[in-house]
Amino acid sequence: MRKFLFLFIISFLIESSAKAGLDEVVNTKNFKKEYGVNYTTVKNLPPAKTPKKSSTKKPAPKPESLLNVFVISNVNLFIPPSAKNPPNPALGESSIENNPYPDLNHNISFTEFTQKLLQRTYIQAPNKLSSSLYYESETLLNKALQEIIFSVRSKPVDMVIFGGNQVYSNDFMRYFKEMAYVLDSYKIPNYQVLGASDLRGPEITEKLIKDKYYMLKTRMVNFLILDNTSQEIIPERIPEEANDQTIWLAGMLKKLNESQEELVIILHNPLTLSDINYINQFTKLNLKLIINSSKPDFKKSYESRLISNPVVINNPSMISYPCSYLNIQKDSQGEFDVRPIMIDLQQIQNLARSRTGARN
């Protein structure tokens, strides 16, 4: 009943969002056909309150936000066995209290950990006492989507990007798509970045995620979505080891270098030294932001090894304290505002805080 009431309220308030809007989605498989969206404006909003008169001088108004994007990473959606999700022997349900990765050494590098994770054929269910709240992931994702949809009442949402590790293993992808469909219902475009856990499991990844790399062209800024989970972006030896993504990216960077349009790169793992050296060949590239999701905490820094010295953001994990997702806005003066948003579930936040430092 609550679900239907929620949908009724939102459908009354929203016909669509997207103020900046996507001009086109560019890649080798023509995403424009798959993701074409017609945009309208937000209607039926409550009337604005009449401001009280004041004798003091009013502060200068804030620049209007022209781009509003959300990035949700490390959802790791896990649906415990139930009537709708029968026990799966491949998940080792009998040992759910164990470390989910007992055969892996957590002192190794993130890249090594990812590669070893992808080689696993036996996937245990997650540890119930982990600092990552796998068993609360469904509730957290549902709440985050509600918050984003309700936010349209005050500011249009241009798109939502899921930054990788959408599911604990890819046999949960159908549940994730069912939940994310609420964004489609309100015509909020949404896209996926490939993460390590999206690859592991019994399903064929190519059937679950339509493409692994592409560019989202908007009137404000271009978003380059790259895959550095299942393959290297720039192998150490090119052109001998160049893959399809490498060849595609070379053409896109050449065009962006010539046009000097603003660029945001979103990928799951940090750029490698080979990636950085290759990007630096495009000396006029107007790269503003790099967003990855390799660590659970929000962190902001600068990549001084790149000529454009872009801001690097580590997108926070949704299932680790403080359970958050990312909001990217760009105003009429061309300034980016990137900040984490804590999911408004106090009991779960308290649980996540109490689990901080627990064995993953």
C-alpha positions in Angstrom: 0.0 0.0 0.0 2.8 2.4 0.9 4.5 1.6 -2.4 1.4 2.5 -4.4 0.8 5.7 -2.3 4.4 6.7 -2.9 4.1 6.1 -6.7 0.8 8.1 -6.8 2.3 11.1 -5.0 5.3 11.2 -7.2 3.4 10.7 -10.4 1.2 13.6 -9.5 4.2 15.8 -8.9 6.4 14.7 -11.8 6.1 14.1 -15.5 9.8 14.2 -16.0 13.0 15.7 -15.0 16.2 16.7 -16.9 16.9 20.3 -17.3 20.3 20.2 -19.1 19.3 17.0 -20.9 21.2 14.5 -22.9 21.9 15.5 -26.5 23.1 12.1 -27.5 24.8 9.0 -26.2 27.8 8.1 -28.3 29.5 4.7 -28.6 30.0 1.9 -31.1 26.6 0.4 -30.4 24.6 3.6 -30.8 23.2 4.1 -27.3 21.0 6.9 -28.6 18.5 4.4 -29.9 18.5 2.4 -26.6 18.4 5.3 -24.3 16.4 8.0 -26.2 14.3 10.1 -23.8 11.8 12.8 -24.3 12.0 15.5 -21.7 9.3 17.8 -20.3 9.4 20.1 -17.3 8.3 19.5 -13.7 4.7 20.5 -13.2 2.2 20.8 -10.3 4.8 22.0 -7.8 3.5 23.7 -4.7 3.3 27.6 -4.9 6.4 29.4 -3.7 6.1 31.1 -0.3 6.0 34.9 -0.4 9.2 36.1 1.3 9.0 38.5 4.2 10.0 42.0 3.6 13.3 43.1 5.2 15.0 46.4 5.5 18.4 44.8 5.3 20.2 44.4 2.0 19.5 41.1 0.4 22.5 38.8 -0.3 23.3 38.2 -4.0 21.3 35.3 -5.3 23.1 32.0 -5.8 23.8 31.1 -9.5 21.1 28.8 -11.0 22.0 25.1 -11.1 22.0 24.0 -14.8 23.1 20.4 -14.3 22.0 18.0 -11.5 23.4 14.4 -11.6 23.5 11.7 -8.9 26.0 8.9 -8.7 25.3 5.8 -6.6 28.1 3.3 -6.1 28.7 0.0 -4.3 25.1 -0.9 -3.8 26.1 -4.6 -3.7 22.4 -5.5 -3.7 22.0 -8.8 -1.9 18.5 -10.3 -1.4 18.6 -12.9 1.5 16.9 -16.2 0.7 13.1 -16.0 0.9 10.0 -17.1 -0.9 10.8 -14.6 -3.7 14.5 -15.6 -3.7 15.0 -19.3 -2.9 18.3 -20.4 -1.5 21.1 -20.7 -4.1 23.7 -23.4 -3.3 26.2 -21.4 -5.4 26.2 -18.8 -2.6 27.1 -21.2 0.1 24.1 -20.4 2.3 25.2 -22.8 5.0 28.3 -20.6 5.8 26.8 -17.1 5.8 28.5 -16.2 9.1 32.0 -16.6 7.5 34.1 -14.1 5.8 32.7 -13.7 2.3 36.3 -13.9 0.8 38.1 -16.3 3.2 40.6 -17.3 0.5 41.7 -13.8 -0.3 44.4 -11.7 1.4 43.1 -8.2 2.1 46.6 -6.8 2.3 47.0 -7.0 -1.5 46.3 -4.1 -3.8 42.8 -3.2 -4.9 43.6 -4.2 -8.5 45.0 -7.6 -7.4 42.0 -8.1 -5.1 39.6 -7.4 -8.0 41.3 -9.8 -10.4 41.4 -12.6 -7.8 37.7 -11.9 -7.0 36.7 -12.3 -10.6 38.5 -15.7 -10.8 36.3 -17.1 -8.0 33.8 -19.8 -9.0 32.4 -20.3 -5.5 30.6 -17.3 -4.0 29.6 -17.4 -0.4 26.8 -15.3 1.0 28.1 -12.1 2.8 29.0 -11.9 6.5 26.0 -10.7 8.5 28.4 -8.8 10.8 30.4 -7.1 8.1 31.0 -3.4 8.2 29.4 -3.4 4.7 25.6 -3.7 5.2 24.8 -6.2 2.5 21.7 -7.4 4.3 20.4 -3.8 4.4 21.3 -3.0 0.8 17.8 -3.4 -0.5 16.4 -0.9 2.0 19.3 1.5 1.4 18.8 1.5 -2.3 15.1 1.9 -2.1 15.5 4.9 0.2 18.2 6.5 -2.0 15.9 6.2 -5.0 13.0 7.7 -3.1 15.2 10.7 -2.0 16.3 11.4 -5.5 12.8 11.2 -7.0 11.4 13.4 -4.2 14.2 16.0 -4.8 12.7 16.6 -8.3 10.1 18.8 -6.6 12.7 21.4 -5.9 15.3 20.8 -8.7 15.1 18.7 -11.9 17.3 15.6 -12.0 19.2 15.1 -15.3 20.4 11.6 -14.8 21.5 8.9 -12.3 24.7 6.9 -12.8 25.3 3.7 -10.9 29.1 3.7 -10.4 29.8 -0.1 -10.2 29.2 -3.0 -7.9 25.4 -2.6 -8.3 24.9 -6.2 -7.1 26.7 -8.6 -4.7 26.8 -11.1 -7.5 25.2 -10.9 -11.0 22.4 -13.4 -10.2 20.9 -10.5 -8.3 20.9 -8.2 -11.3 17.2 -8.8 -12.1 16.3 -7.5 -8.6 18.4 -4.5 -9.1 16.8 -3.7 -12.5 13.4 -4.1 -10.9 14.2 -1.5 -8.3 16.0 0.9 -10.6 13.0 0.8 -13.0 11.3 3.4 -10.8 13.7 6.0 -12.4 12.5 4.9 -15.8 8.9 5.3 -14.7 9.6 9.0 -14.0 11.7 9.5 -17.1 15.0 10.0 -15.2 17.8 8.6 -17.4 20.0 6.1 -15.6 23.2 4.3 -16.6 25.7 1.8 -15.2 29.4 1.6 -14.7 30.8 -1.9 -14.5 32.2 -3.0 -11.1 33.9 -6.2 -10.0 30.9 -7.8 -8.3 28.8 -7.2 -11.3 31.0 -9.6 -13.2 31.1 -12.5 -10.7 28.3 -15.0 -10.7 26.5 -17.4 -13.0 25.1 -14.8 -15.5 26.8 -13.6 -18.7 27.7 -9.9 -18.1 27.0 -8.8 -21.6 23.4 -9.8 -21.3 23.0 -7.8 -18.1 24.8 -4.6 -18.9 24.3 -3.4 -22.5 27.7 -1.8 -22.8 30.8 -1.2 -20.8 32.0 2.1 -22.1 30.2 5.1 -23.8 29.9 8.9 -23.7 26.9 10.9 -22.5 26.8 14.2 -24.3 24.9 17.0 -22.6 24.7 20.7 -23.4 26.7 21.5 -20.3 29.4 18.8 -20.1 30.3 15.4 -21.5 30.4 12.3 -19.3 32.8 9.6 -20.4 31.9 6.2 -18.8 34.9 3.7 -19.0 35.4 0.1 -18.0 38.6 -0.6 -16.1 37.3 -3.6 -14.3 37.0 -6.3 -17.0 39.8 -4.8 -19.1 42.6 -2.3 -19.1 41.8 1.1 -20.5 45.3 1.8 -21.8 47.4 -1.4 -21.8 51.1 -0.9 -21.1 52.0 -1.9 -24.7 50.0 -0.2 -27.4 49.1 -0.6 -30.1 50.0 -4.3 -29.8 47.7 -4.8 -26.8 45.0 -2.2 -27.7 41.5 -3.5 -27.1 38.2 -2.2 -28.6 37.8 0.3 -25.8 41.3 1.7 -26.3 40.6 2.3 -30.0 37.2 3.9 -29.3 38.6 6.1 -26.6 41.4 7.4 -28.8 38.9 8.7 -31.3 36.7 10.3 -28.6 39.7 12.0 -26.9 40.8 13.4 -30.2 37.4 15.0 -30.8 37.2 16.3 -27.3 40.7 17.7 -27.5 39.8 19.6 -30.6 36.4 20.9 -29.3 37.7 21.6 -25.8 34.3 20.7 -24.4 34.2 20.1 -20.7 34.6 16.5 -19.7 33.9 14.3 -16.6 35.3 10.8 -16.5 33.5 8.2 -14.4 35.0 4.7 -13.9 35.1 2.2 -11.1 38.8 1.9 -10.3 41.4 4.8 -10.3 43.3 5.6 -13.4 46.6 3.8 -13.9 49.9 5.5 -14.8 49.4 4.2 -18.4 46.0 5.8 -18.5 47.4 9.1 -17.2 50.3 9.2 -19.6 48.1 8.5 -22.6 45.5 11.1 -21.6 48.3 13.7 -21.3 49.0 13.4 -25.1 45.8 15.4 -25.5 47.1 18.7 -24.2 44.0 20.7 -24.8 41.6 18.3 -23.1 39.2 20.2 -20.8 39.0 17.4 -18.2 37.2 18.8 -15.0 36.4 15.8 -12.9 37.4 12.2 -12.4 35.0 10.0 -10.3 35.9 6.5 -9.1 34.5 4.2 -6.4 37.4 2.2 -5.2 37.1 3.1 -1.5 34.0 3.5 0.8 34.6 7.1 1.9 34.1 10.3 0.1 37.4 12.0 -0.7 38.3 15.0 -2.9 41.8 15.6 -4.3 43.6 16.8 -7.4 45.3 14.7 -10.1 48.4 16.8 -10.6 50.0 14.2 -12.9 47.4 15.2 -15.5 47.9 18.4 -17.5 44.4 19.7 -16.8 44.8 19.0 -13.0 41.3 17.8 -12.6 39.5 17.2 -9.3 39.4 13.5 -8.3 36.4 12.3 -6.3 36.1 9.0 -4.6 32.4 8.2 -4.6 31.3 6.9 -1.2 29.9 3.4 -0.8 26.1 3.1 -0.2 26.4 0.2 2.2 29.3 1.4 4.3 29.2 4.2 6.9 28.4 6.9 6.2 26.0 5.3 3.8 26.0 8.0 1.1 25.7 8.7 -2.6 27.1 11.6 -4.7 25.4 14.7 -6.1 27.1 16.7 -8.9 25.8 20.1 -9.8 27.0 22.7 -12.2 25.8 26.3 -12.0 25.3 29.1 -14.6 28.7 30.4 -13.8 30.3 27.1 -14.8 31.3 26.0 -11.3 31.0 22.4 -10.2 29.6 21.5 -6.8 30.2 17.9 -5.8 29.1 16.6 -2.4 28.0 13.4 -0.7 24.4 12.9 0.6 23.9 10.6 3.6 20.9 8.4 3.2 18.2 9.4 5.8 17.8 6.2 7.7 19.0 6.9 11.2 18.8 3.3 12.6 20.8 1.9 9.7 23.3 4.7 9.9 23.8 3.9 13.6 24.3 0.2 12.7 26.8 1.1 10.0 28.7 3.3 12.4 28.8 0.6 15.0 30.2 -1.8 12.4 33.0 0.5 11.3 36.2 -1.4 11.6 34.5 -4.8 11.5 36.0 -7.5 9.4 34.7 -7.3 5.8 
